[in-house]
Amino acid sequence: MRSCYICGSTGWIERHHVFNGSFRKKSEKYDAVVDLCHYCHNEPPNGVHFDQELDNELKAHFQELIMEREGWDTQRFIYEFGRNYIA
């Protein structure tokens, strides 16, 4: 059963590409796609599309996962995804 990556809810689940826009395909390629409930995904003020802090936390977390899995340094990640999200 699919559940929300953030709150654990199992209702009204939607797919979220952590790196969106022109990086959607790379999100899929590098497994940076998560299940989110509609409220954590697309409802203000706390949905990831409205909460910049939450969006940046997800991006930083997945940057770390991708870099570890792929054996990349920060510069390689920036080359692939356009910027560094890790503070």
PyMOL Python script that loads the backbone (N, CA, C, O; Angstrom):
from pymol import cmd

cmd.read_pdbstr("""\
ATOM      1  N   MET A   1       0.838  -1.176   0.000  1.00  0.00           N
ATOM      2  CA  MET A   1       0.000   0.000   0.000  1.00  0.00           C
ATOM      3  C   MET A   1       0.886   1.243   0.000  1.00  0.00           C
ATOM      4  O   MET A   1       1.852   1.329   0.758  1.00  0.00           O
ATOM      5  N   ARG A   2       0.553   2.184  -0.840  1.00  0.00           N
ATOM      6  CA  ARG A   2       1.310   3.431  -0.929  1.00  0.00           C
ATOM      7  C   ARG A   2       0.967   4.338   0.255  1.00  0.00           C
ATOM      8  O   ARG A   2      -0.179   4.389   0.702  1.00  0.00           O
ATOM      9  N   SER A   3       1.965   5.041   0.746  1.00  0.00           N
ATOM     10  CA  SER A   3       1.730   5.970   1.849  1.00  0.00           C
ATOM     11  C   SER A   3       2.574   7.225   1.642  1.00  0.00           C
ATOM     12  O   SER A   3       3.576   7.216   0.926  1.00  0.00           O
ATOM     13  N   CYS A   4       2.143   8.289   2.282  1.00  0.00           N
ATOM     14  CA  CYS A   4       2.802   9.583   2.162  1.00  0.00           C
ATOM     15  C   CYS A   4       4.196   9.533   2.788  1.00  0.00           C
ATOM     16  O   CYS A   4       4.355   9.114   3.934  1.00  0.00           O
ATOM     17  N   TYR A   5       5.180   9.955   2.041  1.00  0.00           N
ATOM     18  CA  TYR A   5       6.570   9.990   2.481  1.00  0.00           C
ATOM     19  C   TYR A   5       6.749  10.912   3.686  1.00  0.00           C
ATOM     20  O   TYR A   5       7.651  10.706   4.497  1.00  0.00           O
ATOM     21  N   ILE A   6       5.899  11.919   3.806  1.00  0.00           N
ATOM     22  CA  ILE A   6       6.032  12.909   4.875  1.00  0.00           C
ATOM     23  C   ILE A   6       5.219  12.536   6.111  1.00  0.00           C
ATOM     24  O   ILE A   6       5.764  12.478   7.213  1.00  0.00           O
ATOM     25  N   CYS A   7       3.926  12.283   5.940  1.00  0.00           N
ATOM     26  CA  CYS A   7       3.060  12.082   7.111  1.00  0.00           C
ATOM     27  C   CYS A   7       2.608  10.639   7.316  1.00  0.00           C
ATOM     28  O   CYS A   7       2.087  10.304   8.380  1.00  0.00           O
ATOM     29  N   GLY A   8       2.800   9.780   6.315  1.00  0.00           N
ATOM     30  CA  GLY A   8       2.422   8.377   6.447  1.00  0.00           C
ATOM     31  C   GLY A   8       0.990   8.062   6.057  1.00  0.00           C
ATOM     32  O   GLY A   8       0.602   6.894   6.058  1.00  0.00           O
ATOM     33  N   SER A   9       0.196   9.064   5.726  1.00  0.00           N
ATOM     34  CA  SER A   9      -1.201   8.845   5.325  1.00  0.00           C
ATOM     35  C   SER A   9      -1.265   7.926   4.110  1.00  0.00           C
ATOM     36  O   SER A   9      -0.356   7.913   3.279  1.00  0.00           O
ATOM     37  N   THR A  10      -2.348   7.160   4.015  1.00  0.00           N
ATOM     38  CA  THR A  10      -2.524   6.271   2.871  1.00  0.00           C
ATOM     39  C   THR A  10      -3.642   6.738   1.945  1.00  0.00           C
ATOM     40  O   THR A  10      -3.970   6.056   0.973  1.00  0.00           O
ATOM     41  N   GLY A  11      -4.224   7.885   2.237  1.00  0.00           N
ATOM     42  CA  GLY A  11      -5.317   8.402   1.416  1.00  0.00           C
ATOM     43  C   GLY A  11      -4.867   9.454   0.418  1.00  0.00           C
ATOM     44  O   GLY A  11      -3.986  10.262   0.713  1.00  0.00           O
ATOM     45  N   TRP A  12      -5.474   9.443  -0.769  1.00  0.00           N
ATOM     46  CA  TRP A  12      -5.278  10.437  -1.824  1.00  0.00           C
ATOM     47  C   TRP A  12      -3.789  10.650  -2.122  1.00  0.00           C
ATOM     48  O   TRP A  12      -3.264  11.753  -1.974  1.00  0.00           O
ATOM     49  N   ILE A  13      -3.130   9.580  -2.541  1.00  0.00           N
ATOM     50  CA  ILE A  13      -1.690   9.591  -2.782  1.00  0.00           C
ATOM     51  C   ILE A  13      -1.379  10.066  -4.204  1.00  0.00           C
ATOM     52  O   ILE A  13      -2.033   9.666  -5.167  1.00  0.00           O
ATOM     53  N   GLU A  14      -0.365  10.927  -4.309  1.00  0.00           N
ATOM     54  CA  GLU A  14       0.089  11.470  -5.587  1.00  0.00           C
ATOM     55  C   GLU A  14       1.611  11.306  -5.677  1.00  0.00           C
ATOM     56  O   GLU A  14       2.301  11.275  -4.658  1.00  0.00           O
ATOM     57  N   ARG A  15       2.118  11.203  -6.895  1.00  0.00           N
ATOM     58  CA  ARG A  15       3.565  11.119  -7.107  1.00  0.00           C
ATOM     59  C   ARG A  15       4.159  12.528  -7.136  1.00  0.00           C
ATOM     60  O   ARG A  15       3.598  13.444  -7.737  1.00  0.00           O
ATOM     61  N   HIS A  16       5.294  12.675  -6.479  1.00  0.00           N
ATOM     62  CA  HIS A  16       5.996  13.956  -6.462  1.00  0.00           C
ATOM     63  C   HIS A  16       7.424  13.762  -6.952  1.00  0.00           C
ATOM     64  O   HIS A  16       8.173  12.952  -6.406  1.00  0.00           O
ATOM     65  N   HIS A  17       7.795  14.512  -7.988  1.00  0.00           N
ATOM     66  CA  HIS A  17       9.176  14.522  -8.472  1.00  0.00           C
ATOM     67  C   HIS A  17       9.941  15.539  -7.634  1.00  0.00           C
ATOM     68  O   HIS A  17       9.646  16.733  -7.674  1.00  0.00           O
ATOM     69  N   VAL A  18      10.914  15.066  -6.883  1.00  0.00           N
ATOM     70  CA  VAL A  18      11.648  15.936  -5.971  1.00  0.00           C
ATOM     71  C   VAL A  18      12.330  17.071  -6.739  1.00  0.00           C
ATOM     72  O   VAL A  18      12.297  18.225  -6.313  1.00  0.00           O
ATOM     73  N   PHE A  19      12.935  16.738  -7.848  1.00  0.00           N
ATOM     74  CA  PHE A  19      13.554  17.746  -8.708  1.00  0.00           C
ATOM     75  C   PHE A  19      12.627  17.902  -9.902  1.00  0.00           C
ATOM     76  O   PHE A  19      12.550  17.018 -10.755  1.00  0.00           O
ATOM     77  N   ASN A  20      11.926  19.020  -9.962  1.00  0.00           N
ATOM     78  CA  ASN A  20      10.862  19.185 -10.950  1.00  0.00           C
ATOM     79  C   ASN A  20      11.319  20.018 -12.136  1.00  0.00           C
ATOM     80  O   ASN A  20      12.514  20.249 -12.322  1.00  0.00           O
ATOM     81  N   GLY A  21      10.379  20.459 -12.921  1.00  0.00           N
ATOM     82  CA  GLY A  21      10.693  21.262 -14.098  1.00  0.00           C
ATOM     83  C   GLY A  21      11.523  20.461 -15.087  1.00  0.00           C
ATOM     84  O   GLY A  21      11.185  19.326 -15.425  1.00  0.00           O
ATOM     85  N   SER A  22      12.603  21.058 -15.543  1.00  0.00           N
ATOM     86  CA  SER A  22      13.444  20.396 -16.544  1.00  0.00           C
ATOM     87  C   SER A  22      14.192  19.188 -15.978  1.00  0.00           C
ATOM     88  O   SER A  22      14.835  18.456 -16.730  1.00  0.00           O
ATOM     89  N   PHE A  23      14.117  18.969 -14.663  1.00  0.00           N
ATOM     90  CA  PHE A  23      14.810  17.841 -14.040  1.00  0.00           C
ATOM     91  C   PHE A  23      13.877  16.677 -13.692  1.00  0.00           C
ATOM     92  O   PHE A  23      14.289  15.740 -13.008  1.00  0.00           O
ATOM     93  N   ARG A  24      12.628  16.730 -14.155  1.00  0.00           N
ATOM     94  CA  ARG A  24      11.668  15.646 -13.871  1.00  0.00           C
ATOM     95  C   ARG A  24      12.174  14.281 -14.331  1.00  0.00           C
ATOM     96  O   ARG A  24      12.100  13.308 -13.581  1.00  0.00           O
ATOM     97  N   LYS A  25      12.680  14.207 -15.536  1.00  0.00           N
ATOM     98  CA  LYS A  25      13.170  12.923 -16.055  1.00  0.00           C
ATOM     99  C   LYS A  25      14.358  12.425 -15.246  1.00  0.00           C
ATOM    100  O   LYS A  25      14.502  11.222 -15.031  1.00  0.00           O
ATOM    101  N   LYS A  26      15.203  13.334 -14.799  1.00  0.00           N
ATOM    102  CA  LYS A  26      16.336  12.929 -13.963  1.00  0.00           C
ATOM    103  C   LYS A  26      15.847  12.480 -12.583  1.00  0.00           C
ATOM    104  O   LYS A  26      16.439  11.583 -11.982  1.00  0.00           O
ATOM    105  N   SER A  27      14.778  13.092 -12.079  1.00  0.00           N
ATOM    106  CA  SER A  27      14.198  12.614 -10.826  1.00  0.00           C
ATOM    107  C   SER A  27      13.794  11.154 -10.961  1.00  0.00           C
ATOM    108  O   SER A  27      14.035  10.350 -10.061  1.00  0.00           O
ATOM    109  N   GLU A  28      13.177  10.815 -12.089  1.00  0.00           N
ATOM    110  CA  GLU A  28      12.787   9.430 -12.310  1.00  0.00           C
ATOM    111  C   GLU A  28      14.009   8.536 -12.483  1.00  0.00           C
ATOM    112  O   GLU A  28      14.077   7.457 -11.896  1.00  0.00           O
ATOM    113  N   LYS A  29      14.962   8.973 -13.277  1.00  0.00           N
ATOM    114  CA  LYS A  29      16.162   8.175 -13.549  1.00  0.00           C
ATOM    115  C   LYS A  29      16.919   7.859 -12.257  1.00  0.00           C
ATOM    116  O   LYS A  29      17.409   6.743 -12.088  1.00  0.00           O
ATOM    117  N   TYR A  30      17.017   8.826 -11.350  1.00  0.00           N
ATOM    118  CA  TYR A  30      17.791   8.655 -10.128  1.00  0.00           C
ATOM    119  C   TYR A  30      16.912   8.363  -8.911  1.00  0.00           C
ATOM    120  O   TYR A  30      17.346   8.528  -7.771  1.00  0.00           O
ATOM    121  N   ASP A  31      15.678   7.930  -9.160  1.00  0.00           N
ATOM    122  CA  ASP A  31      14.757   7.481  -8.107  1.00  0.00           C
ATOM    123  C   ASP A  31      14.496   8.556  -7.050  1.00  0.00           C
ATOM    124  O   ASP A  31      14.488   8.280  -5.851  1.00  0.00           O
ATOM    125  N   ALA A  32      14.284   9.777  -7.517  1.00  0.00           N
ATOM    126  CA  ALA A  32      13.947  10.887  -6.624  1.00  0.00           C
ATOM    127  C   ALA A  32      12.482  11.258  -6.834  1.00  0.00           C
ATOM    128  O   ALA A  32      12.140  12.413  -7.085  1.00  0.00           O
ATOM    129  N   VAL A  33      11.631  10.241  -6.722  1.00  0.00           N
ATOM    130  CA  VAL A  33      10.183  10.396  -6.842  1.00  0.00           C
ATOM    131  C   VAL A  33       9.576   9.766  -5.602  1.00  0.00           C
ATOM    132  O   VAL A  33       9.895   8.627  -5.261  1.00  0.00           O
ATOM    133  N   VAL A  34       8.705  10.498  -4.929  1.00  0.00           N
ATOM    134  CA  VAL A  34       8.104   9.995  -3.696  1.00  0.00           C
ATOM    135  C   VAL A  34       6.589  10.078  -3.772  1.00  0.00           C
ATOM    136  O   VAL A  34       6.036  10.873  -4.533  1.00  0.00           O
ATOM    137  N   ASP A  35       5.929   9.257  -2.983  1.00  0.00           N
ATOM    138  CA  ASP A  35       4.486   9.333  -2.812  1.00  0.00           C
ATOM    139  C   ASP A  35       4.183  10.342  -1.707  1.00  0.00           C
ATOM    140  O   ASP A  35       4.760  10.290  -0.621  1.00  0.00           O
ATOM    141  N   LEU A  36       3.274  11.252  -2.007  1.00  0.00           N
ATOM    142  CA  LEU A  36       2.811  12.217  -1.010  1.00  0.00           C
ATOM    143  C   LEU A  36       1.291  12.228  -1.022  1.00  0.00           C
ATOM    144  O   LEU A  36       0.675  12.063  -2.075  1.00  0.00           O
ATOM    145  N   CYS A  37       0.683  12.420   0.145  1.00  0.00           N
ATOM    146  CA  CYS A  37      -0.758  12.622   0.164  1.00  0.00           C
ATOM    147  C   CYS A  37      -1.029  13.997  -0.460  1.00  0.00           C
ATOM    148  O   CYS A  37      -0.138  14.844  -0.529  1.00  0.00           O
ATOM    149  N   HIS A  38      -2.239  14.198  -0.900  1.00  0.00           N
ATOM    150  CA  HIS A  38      -2.576  15.454  -1.569  1.00  0.00           C
ATOM    151  C   HIS A  38      -2.257  16.661  -0.693  1.00  0.00           C
ATOM    152  O   HIS A  38      -1.804  17.689  -1.196  1.00  0.00           O
ATOM    153  N   TYR A  39      -2.486  16.546   0.601  1.00  0.00           N
ATOM    154  CA  TYR A  39      -2.293  17.686   1.500  1.00  0.00           C
ATOM    155  C   TYR A  39      -0.815  18.036   1.668  1.00  0.00           C
ATOM    156  O   TYR A  39      -0.461  19.214   1.718  1.00  0.00           O
ATOM    157  N   CYS A  40       0.053  17.019   1.756  1.00  0.00           N
ATOM    158  CA  CYS A  40       1.501  17.276   1.865  1.00  0.00           C
ATOM    159  C   CYS A  40       2.105  17.642   0.511  1.00  0.00           C
ATOM    160  O   CYS A  40       3.205  18.190   0.445  1.00  0.00           O
ATOM    161  N   HIS A  41       1.390  17.343  -0.554  1.00  0.00           N
ATOM    162  CA  HIS A  41       1.894  17.602  -1.890  1.00  0.00           C
ATOM    163  C   HIS A  41       1.462  18.962  -2.419  1.00  0.00           C
ATOM    164  O   HIS A  41       2.298  19.768  -2.825  1.00  0.00           O
ATOM    165  N   ASN A  42       0.156  19.216  -2.417  1.00  0.00           N
ATOM    166  CA  ASN A  42      -0.333  20.314  -3.242  1.00  0.00           C
ATOM    167  C   ASN A  42      -1.374  21.217  -2.576  1.00  0.00           C
ATOM    168  O   ASN A  42      -2.185  21.839  -3.263  1.00  0.00           O
ATOM    169  N   GLU A  43      -1.355  21.291  -1.258  1.00  0.00           N
ATOM    170  CA  GLU A  43      -2.309  22.166  -0.565  1.00  0.00           C
ATOM    171  C   GLU A  43      -1.555  23.200   0.269  1.00  0.00           C
ATOM    172  O   GLU A  43      -0.652  22.844   1.026  1.00  0.00           O
ATOM    173  N   PRO A  44      -1.917  24.476   0.138  1.00  0.00           N
ATOM    174  CA  PRO A  44      -1.285  25.496   0.977  1.00  0.00           C
ATOM    175  C   PRO A  44      -1.790  25.382   2.414  1.00  0.00           C
ATOM    176  O   PRO A  44      -2.906  24.904   2.618  1.00  0.00           O
ATOM    177  N   PRO A  45      -1.042  25.786   3.387  1.00  0.00           N
ATOM    178  CA  PRO A  45       0.293  26.356   3.278  1.00  0.00           C
ATOM    179  C   PRO A  45       1.407  25.319   3.441  1.00  0.00           C
ATOM    180  O   PRO A  45       2.579  25.649   3.257  1.00  0.00           O
ATOM    181  N   ASN A  46       1.067  24.072   3.783  1.00  0.00           N
ATOM    182  CA  ASN A  46       2.086  23.094   4.158  1.00  0.00           C
ATOM    183  C   ASN A  46       2.499  22.129   3.063  1.00  0.00           C
ATOM    184  O   ASN A  46       3.470  21.393   3.236  1.00  0.00           O
ATOM    185  N   GLY A  47       1.795  22.109   1.945  1.00  0.00           N
ATOM    186  CA  GLY A  47       2.182  21.228   0.854  1.00  0.00           C
ATOM    187  C   GLY A  47       3.544  21.607   0.307  1.00  0.00           C
ATOM    188  O   GLY A  47       3.923  22.778   0.322  1.00  0.00           O
ATOM    189  N   VAL A  48       4.276  20.621  -0.172  1.00  0.00           N
ATOM    190  CA  VAL A  48       5.652  20.846  -0.629  1.00  0.00           C
ATOM    191  C   VAL A  48       5.732  21.893  -1.739  1.00  0.00           C
ATOM    192  O   VAL A  48       6.756  22.563  -1.872  1.00  0.00           O
ATOM    193  N   HIS A  49       4.684  22.046  -2.530  1.00  0.00           N
ATOM    194  CA  HIS A  49       4.707  23.057  -3.578  1.00  0.00           C
ATOM    195  C   HIS A  49       4.466  24.475  -3.054  1.00  0.00           C
ATOM    196  O   HIS A  49       4.569  25.444  -3.807  1.00  0.00           O
ATOM    197  N   PHE A  50       4.146  24.593  -1.770  1.00  0.00           N
ATOM    198  CA  PHE A  50       3.906  25.899  -1.160  1.00  0.00           C
ATOM    199  C   PHE A  50       4.869  26.201  -0.012  1.00  0.00           C
ATOM    200  O   PHE A  50       4.968  27.348   0.424  1.00  0.00           O
ATOM    201  N   ASP A  51       5.572  25.195   0.474  1.00  0.00           N
ATOM    202  CA  ASP A  51       6.468  25.331   1.626  1.00  0.00           C
ATOM    203  C   ASP A  51       7.910  25.183   1.141  1.00  0.00           C
ATOM    204  O   ASP A  51       8.403  24.066   0.987  1.00  0.00           O
ATOM    205  N   GLN A  52       8.580  26.299   0.902  1.00  0.00           N
ATOM    206  CA  GLN A  52       9.938  26.281   0.343  1.00  0.00           C
ATOM    207  C   GLN A  52      10.914  25.543   1.241  1.00  0.00           C
ATOM    208  O   GLN A  52      11.810  24.857   0.749  1.00  0.00           O
ATOM    209  N   GLU A  53      10.754  25.675   2.556  1.00  0.00           N
ATOM    210  CA  GLU A  53      11.652  24.993   3.489  1.00  0.00           C
ATOM    211  C   GLU A  53      11.522  23.473   3.341  1.00  0.00           C
ATOM    212  O   GLU A  53      12.529  22.769   3.277  1.00  0.00           O
ATOM    213  N   LEU A  54      10.303  22.975   3.287  1.00  0.00           N
ATOM    214  CA  LEU A  54      10.073  21.540   3.104  1.00  0.00           C
ATOM    215  C   LEU A  54      10.613  21.077   1.757  1.00  0.00           C
ATOM    216  O   LEU A  54      11.244  20.023   1.671  1.00  0.00           O
ATOM    217  N   ASP A  55      10.374  21.849   0.718  1.00  0.00           N
ATOM    218  CA  ASP A  55      10.880  21.509  -0.614  1.00  0.00           C
ATOM    219  C   ASP A  55      12.406  21.406  -0.589  1.00  0.00           C
ATOM    220  O   ASP A  55      12.966  20.456  -1.136  1.00  0.00           O
ATOM    221  N   ASN A  56      13.075  22.358   0.031  1.00  0.00           N
ATOM    222  CA  ASN A  56      14.539  22.333   0.109  1.00  0.00           C
ATOM    223  C   ASN A  56      15.047  21.167   0.950  1.00  0.00           C
ATOM    224  O   ASN A  56      16.089  20.591   0.638  1.00  0.00           O
ATOM    225  N   GLU A  57      14.320  20.810   2.016  1.00  0.00           N
ATOM    226  CA  GLU A  57      14.712  19.658   2.835  1.00  0.00           C
ATOM    227  C   GLU A  57      14.662  18.374   2.019  1.00  0.00           C
ATOM    228  O   GLU A  57      15.586  17.563   2.073  1.00  0.00           O
ATOM    229  N   LEU A  58      13.579  18.188   1.258  1.00  0.00           N
ATOM    230  CA  LEU A  58      13.475  17.000   0.406  1.00  0.00           C
ATOM    231  C   LEU A  58      14.593  16.973  -0.630  1.00  0.00           C
ATOM    232  O   LEU A  58      15.214  15.934  -0.850  1.00  0.00           O
ATOM    233  N   LYS A  59      14.847  18.108  -1.261  1.00  0.00           N
ATOM    234  CA  LYS A  59      15.896  18.178  -2.272  1.00  0.00           C
ATOM    235  C   LYS A  59      17.267  17.860  -1.661  1.00  0.00           C
ATOM    236  O   LYS A  59      18.044  17.115  -2.258  1.00  0.00           O
ATOM    237  N   ALA A  60      17.570  18.402  -0.505  1.00  0.00           N
ATOM    238  CA  ALA A  60      18.854  18.140   0.156  1.00  0.00           C
ATOM    239  C   ALA A  60      18.982  16.662   0.512  1.00  0.00           C
ATOM    240  O   ALA A  60      20.036  16.059   0.314  1.00  0.00           O
ATOM    241  N   HIS A  61      17.910  16.086   1.034  1.00  0.00           N
ATOM    242  CA  HIS A  61      17.926  14.672   1.402  1.00  0.00           C
ATOM    243  C   HIS A  61      18.184  13.790   0.179  1.00  0.00           C
ATOM    244  O   HIS A  61      19.009  12.877   0.221  1.00  0.00           O
ATOM    245  N   PHE A  62      17.479  14.070  -0.891  1.00  0.00           N
ATOM    246  CA  PHE A  62      17.657  13.259  -2.091  1.00  0.00           C
ATOM    247  C   PHE A  62      18.980  13.552  -2.785  1.00  0.00           C
ATOM    248  O   PHE A  62      19.529  12.666  -3.440  1.00  0.00           O
ATOM    249  N   GLN A  63      19.506  14.763  -2.663  1.00  0.00           N
ATOM    250  CA  GLN A  63      20.845  15.028  -3.177  1.00  0.00           C
ATOM    251  C   GLN A  63      21.843  14.120  -2.480  1.00  0.00           C
ATOM    252  O   GLN A  63      22.688  13.507  -3.132  1.00  0.00           O
ATOM    253  N   GLU A  64      21.753  14.028  -1.159  1.00  0.00           N
ATOM    254  CA  GLU A  64      22.665  13.165  -0.403  1.00  0.00           C
ATOM    255  C   GLU A  64      22.534  11.711  -0.838  1.00  0.00           C
ATOM    256  O   GLU A  64      23.539  11.025  -1.024  1.00  0.00           O
ATOM    257  N   LEU A  65      21.291  11.236  -1.002  1.00  0.00           N
ATOM    258  CA  LEU A  65      21.078   9.853  -1.426  1.00  0.00           C
ATOM    259  C   LEU A  65      21.664   9.586  -2.810  1.00  0.00           C
ATOM    260  O   LEU A  65      22.340   8.579  -3.022  1.00  0.00           O
ATOM    261  N   ILE A  66      21.402  10.487  -3.743  1.00  0.00           N
ATOM    262  CA  ILE A  66      21.897  10.311  -5.110  1.00  0.00           C
ATOM    263  C   ILE A  66      23.420  10.355  -5.135  1.00  0.00           C
ATOM    264  O   ILE A  66      24.055   9.520  -5.778  1.00  0.00           O
ATOM    265  N   MET A  67      24.008  11.324  -4.440  1.00  0.00           N
ATOM    266  CA  MET A  67      25.465  11.442  -4.431  1.00  0.00           C
ATOM    267  C   MET A  67      26.115  10.184  -3.856  1.00  0.00           C
ATOM    268  O   MET A  67      27.123   9.709  -4.378  1.00  0.00           O
ATOM    269  N   GLU A  68      25.538   9.648  -2.783  1.00  0.00           N
ATOM    270  CA  GLU A  68      26.092   8.433  -2.175  1.00  0.00           C
ATOM    271  C   GLU A  68      25.930   7.242  -3.113  1.00  0.00           C
ATOM    272  O   GLU A  68      26.876   6.488  -3.337  1.00  0.00           O
ATOM    273  N   ARG A  69      24.743   7.078  -3.651  1.00  0.00           N
ATOM    274  CA  ARG A  69      24.452   5.924  -4.512  1.00  0.00           C
ATOM    275  C   ARG A  69      25.281   5.949  -5.798  1.00  0.00           C
ATOM    276  O   ARG A  69      25.759   4.913  -6.259  1.00  0.00           O
ATOM    277  N   GLU A  70      25.446   7.151  -6.375  1.00  0.00           N
ATOM    278  CA  GLU A  70      26.148   7.279  -7.653  1.00  0.00           C
ATOM    279  C   GLU A  70      27.655   7.510  -7.492  1.00  0.00           C
ATOM    280  O   GLU A  70      28.402   7.448  -8.468  1.00  0.00           O
ATOM    281  N   GLY A  71      28.096   7.775  -6.261  1.00  0.00           N
ATOM    282  CA  GLY A  71      29.509   8.053  -6.030  1.00  0.00           C
ATOM    283  C   GLY A  71      29.935   9.428  -6.541  1.00  0.00           C
ATOM    284  O   GLY A  71      31.083   9.624  -6.940  1.00  0.00           O
ATOM    285  N   TRP A  72      29.003  10.369  -6.524  1.00  0.00           N
ATOM    286  CA  TRP A  72      29.260  11.713  -7.032  1.00  0.00           C
ATOM    287  C   TRP A  72      29.764  12.639  -5.934  1.00  0.00           C
ATOM    288  O   TRP A  72      29.458  12.451  -4.757  1.00  0.00           O
ATOM    289  N   ASP A  73      30.536  13.636  -6.333  1.00  0.00           N
ATOM    290  CA  ASP A  73      30.839  14.753  -5.449  1.00  0.00           C
ATOM    291  C   ASP A  73      29.826  15.868  -5.725  1.00  0.00           C
ATOM    292  O   ASP A  73      28.976  15.740  -6.606  1.00  0.00           O
ATOM    293  N   THR A  74      29.925  16.944  -4.977  1.00  0.00           N
ATOM    294  CA  THR A  74      28.961  18.040  -5.106  1.00  0.00           C
ATOM    295  C   THR A  74      28.987  18.647  -6.508  1.00  0.00           C
ATOM    296  O   THR A  74      27.939  18.973  -7.065  1.00  0.00           O
ATOM    297  N   GLN A  75      30.181  18.798  -7.074  1.00  0.00           N
ATOM    298  CA  GLN A  75      30.280  19.393  -8.406  1.00  0.00           C
ATOM    299  C   GLN A  75      29.559  18.554  -9.457  1.00  0.00           C
ATOM    300  O   GLN A  75      28.928  19.101 -10.361  1.00  0.00           O
ATOM    301  N   ARG A  76      29.648  17.247  -9.345  1.00  0.00           N
ATOM    302  CA  ARG A  76      28.944  16.393 -10.308  1.00  0.00           C
ATOM    303  C   ARG A  76      27.437  16.532 -10.136  1.00  0.00           C
ATOM    304  O   ARG A  76      26.701  16.575 -11.121  1.00  0.00           O
ATOM    305  N   PHE A  77      26.973  16.601  -8.887  1.00  0.00           N
ATOM    306  CA  PHE A  77      25.548  16.792  -8.662  1.00  0.00           C
ATOM    307  C   PHE A  77      25.086  18.114  -9.279  1.00  0.00           C
ATOM    308  O   PHE A  77      24.050  18.157  -9.943  1.00  0.00           O
ATOM    309  N   ILE A  78      25.839  19.178  -9.067  1.00  0.00           N
ATOM    310  CA  ILE A  78      25.483  20.483  -9.637  1.00  0.00           C
ATOM    311  C   ILE A  78      25.443  20.396 -11.163  1.00  0.00           C
ATOM    312  O   ILE A  78      24.559  20.978 -11.792  1.00  0.00           O
ATOM    313  N   TYR A  79      26.379  19.687 -11.751  1.00  0.00           N
ATOM    314  CA  TYR A  79      26.389  19.509 -13.206  1.00  0.00           C
ATOM    315  C   TYR A  79      25.091  18.852 -13.678  1.00  0.00           C
ATOM    316  O   TYR A  79      24.524  19.254 -14.694  1.00  0.00           O
ATOM    317  N   GLU A  80      24.625  17.846 -12.943  1.00  0.00           N
ATOM    318  CA  GLU A  80      23.424  17.104 -13.334  1.00  0.00           C
ATOM    319  C   GLU A  80      22.131  17.833 -12.995  1.00  0.00           C
ATOM    320  O   GLU A  80      21.181  17.793 -13.777  1.00  0.00           O
ATOM    321  N   PHE A  81      22.078  18.505 -11.830  1.00  0.00           N
ATOM    322  CA  PHE A  81      20.822  19.071 -11.334  1.00  0.00           C
ATOM    323  C   PHE A  81      20.825  20.590 -11.174  1.00  0.00           C
ATOM    324  O   PHE A  81      19.855  21.160 -10.674  1.00  0.00           O
ATOM    325  N   GLY A  82      21.890  21.240 -11.588  1.00  0.00           N
ATOM    326  CA  GLY A  82      21.880  22.691 -11.665  1.00  0.00           C
ATOM    327  C   GLY A  82      22.286  23.473 -10.440  1.00  0.00           C
ATOM    328  O   GLY A  82      22.652  24.643 -10.552  1.00  0.00           O
ATOM    329  N   ARG A  83      22.232  22.854  -9.264  1.00  0.00           N
ATOM    330  CA  ARG A  83      22.646  23.567  -8.044  1.00  0.00           C
ATOM    331  C   ARG A  83      22.812  22.612  -6.886  1.00  0.00           C
ATOM    332  O   ARG A  83      22.425  21.445  -6.956  1.00  0.00           O
ATOM    333  N   ASN A  84      23.397  23.130  -5.813  1.00  0.00           N
ATOM    334  CA  ASN A  84      23.620  22.378  -4.584  1.00  0.00           C
ATOM    335  C   ASN A  84      22.503  22.727  -3.597  1.00  0.00           C
ATOM    336  O   ASN A  84      22.212  23.904  -3.385  1.00  0.00           O
ATOM    337  N   TYR A  85      21.878  21.715  -2.995  1.00  0.00           N
ATOM    338  CA  TYR A  85      20.808  21.939  -2.030  1.00  0.00           C
ATOM    339  C   TYR A  85      21.242  21.678  -0.601  1.00  0.00           C
ATOM    340  O   TYR A  85      20.479  21.918   0.335  1.00  0.00           O
ATOM    341  N   ILE A  86      22.462  21.188  -0.422  1.00  0.00           N
ATOM    342  CA  ILE A  86      22.953  20.876   0.910  1.00  0.00           C
ATOM    343  C   ILE A  86      23.612  22.116   1.496  1.00  0.00           C
ATOM    344  O   ILE A  86      24.532  22.683   0.906  1.00  0.00           O
ATOM    345  N   ALA A  87      23.126  22.531   2.673  1.00  0.00           N
ATOM    346  CA  ALA A  87      23.651  23.757   3.308  1.00  0.00           C
ATOM    347  C   ALA A  87      25.035  23.529   3.850  1.00  0.00           C
ATOM    348  O   ALA A  87      25.635  24.443   4.416  1.00  0.00           O
TER     349      ALA A  87
END
""", "prot")
cmd.dss("prot")
cmd.show_as("cartoon", "prot")
cmd.util.cbc("prot")
cmd.orient("prot")
